[in-house]
Amino acid sequence: MRVQCTAVLAAIGAAATTLPAQAVPTPASYLGFEVGADRRLAGWPQIVGYFGRLAAASPSRKLDTLDTTPLVR
């Protein structure tokens, strides 16, 4: 039993390391500036866009819309 568990864990670890690191964008690569840079602030559409791109690039991330605002945005 211990050998089987070790083999399964090794297979999961190997599968996790095969994902390319470049597939997941950094905030700076998407926004065009470093987060926290002086006089730079990301707008809400940019933030939502980044999280959408992140969810599309990574199978471990999911983006849900919970509700709309009173102004239906």
Protein Blocks (a to p, Z undefined) as FASTA:
>chain_A
ZZmmmmmmmmmmmmmmmpcfklpccfklmnopaehiahiacdfklmmmmmmmmmmmpmkb
ccddfbdcfkoZZ
